[in-house]
């Protein structure tokens, strides 16, 4: 019975060391970019809508994607109108 707590302590210590090494060696920009891309995907796919209401989820997705398309269209129109002589 005395061997189990020691094994668990050693396992916990090893996991903590590995976690610290992983945090120090992973590029910080990659982590933040991955987190940001997950947030963007969750936003546009209606991750904050009620999953039990499929109409709300699809309406949220369509509305947000339509808003993105409208923004891109207006940005393109602005760019073209500013480049015109």
N, C-alpha and C positions, 0 to 999 in steps of 0.2 A: 504494500500500500504506500510505502514511502517513495517509491519510484515514480508514481504517476504525477504528483505535484511538481517534482523536479523536471520531468519531461515536459509538462505543460509550460513551466516557466521558461525552459530552454526554447520551446517552440514559439512562445510569445516574443521572446527576445530576438529570435531569428527573423520572425515576421516584421518586427519593428525595424531591424537593421535593413532588411530588404526594401521596406517601404521608404526609408530615408535615402537609400542608394537610388531607388527608382525616381524619387523626387529630384535628386541632385543631377541625375544623368539625362532625364527627359528634357527636350527643348521646351522652354516655357512658351514660346510663340506657338508651337504646335498644339499645346494644350488649350490655350485660349482660343485659337482658331477653331479647333474641334468643338469646344464648348459653344462658341458663337454660332457655328454652322448647325449644331443640334438645336439651339434656340430658334434660329431662323426657320429651320424645317418644322419644328414643333408649332411655331406661330402660323406659318402658312398652311399647314395641314390641320389646323383647328384643334390643337392639343389642349386648349383651354376651354373648349366647348364641352357641353354635357355629353359624354359618350353614349348615354342611354337614348338620347334624342338624335337619331340619324339625320333628320332634316336640318337641325341646327348645325350639326357638324358639316354637312355638305354645303349649307348656306354660308357658313363661315369660310370654308375653303374657297368657294366660288367668289365671294365678295372680296376676300383678300387678294386672290389671284387677279381678279378684275381690276382692283385698285393698283396692283403692281403693273399690270399692262397699261393702264391709263397713265401712270406716272412715267413709264418708259416712252409712251407715245408723246406725251407733252414735253419730255426732255428732248426727244428727237426733233420735235417741231421747234423748240426753242433754239437748238443748235443749228438747224437749217435756216431759221429766220435771222439768226445773228451772223451767219456766214454770207447771206445774200447781200449783194452790193447796194 
